Amino acid sequence: MDKELKDLRIQIDEIDTEIVGLFKKRMDIAKKTGDYKREHNMSILDSGREQAVVDQAATLVSDDLKGEVSLLMRSMMALSRQYQRNLLFANDEPLLPAAATPKTTDVRCVYSGVPGAWGEAATSKLFPGAALVSVEFFEDVFSAVKKKDADYGVVPIENSQSGAIGETYDLLRKYGCYIVGRTWVDIKQCLLAVPGAKLKDIREVYSHPEGFKQCHRFLMDKPWDFIATSNTAVAAKKVSGESDLKIAAIGSRFAAELNGLNVLVPDIMDSANNRTSFVVIGREPEYTEKSDLISITFALSHRSGSLCEALMPFMASGLNLTRIESRPSSAENFRFFAEIAGNILDPLVIDTLQHAAGVTEYLEVIGCYNTLSGGAS
């Protein structure tokens, strides 16, 4: 190593040691400040005070460092608030209830759609040999699981092309179900019509809204009316029942076979790598030491920097957030859903989530599981 670079790094190490010592002193005072606020029933956050601290620090450096110093001070104050909240709200409540034993015999699974739906394909892949029950809407799946009419439910949560399926996230929160497994299904959408129909005959197309999204390029120049259904297989069944040359559906080849339809145009998706992720939902969490994905949901106060603060513990611990989605909970506030690579039994994960919980309005773990090729146990 070049001597000059080595000397510079030695100087940095010495400065870092001083910084850590000063940071420890600052956090000790932050603890005392937190104790005072608790005793006097004061809010942990004082926006005016924090802005004054940032403004004062910015006067101590040249213009080219003002932004960096402002970020440094806001980060330190965020850590102080997090430390104060963790001390104030510390409890021994587990982040996730104890794992239930997966059911492996006489399994009853529910999915949305009719035979031929992508949900049926995913459910058959995950639970070969199980008794499958179809319902009309995603919410019906959650309701059946919650009421114990089914052991597990299978619903789509993300498409590689059109993104997150927001309704599933909303229902996870509404029904308090847990994610206990996940898989990917290759989606090959086709234009389906009754025998004898030609492309020039088509005037109306039926499909689930996600089907339309996934085939946008094919559909964009067509002079057709697009009518939404609860499922692509439902659309295929409707076209079959109408026996009208002017209507078509977007769905799978399997749905075409089941309903006596022809594949008018195959593989009309925008992307040849179109895939949908389906999650398995249950009434209780199911996880082992081999589980490698965690799903959480959390809410934040409506202020600048709150999301950054919530994500800071993950950056500090080196945990990887593989996905984050936001869903509106009111006119101004949002709920967030995130996936983390890790296991809820890992002490580092527990510590990180507890720190994140300290700077959120609420944080819940809604599953620890694996991506499955088949079978949910």
PyMOL commands that set and color helices and strands:
alter all, ss='L'
color gray80, all
select helices_A, chain A and resi 3-39+47-58+63-89+118-126+138-146+166-175+199-201+209-214+216-219+232-242+253-258+306-317+347-357
alter helices_A, ss='H'
color red, helices_A
select strands_A, chain A and resi 108-112+131-135+152-159+163-164+178-186+190-193+204-207+225-228+247-251+262-265+275-282+293-299+321-328+334-341+362-369
alter strands_A, ss='S'
color yellow, strands_A
deselect
rebuild
show_as cartoon
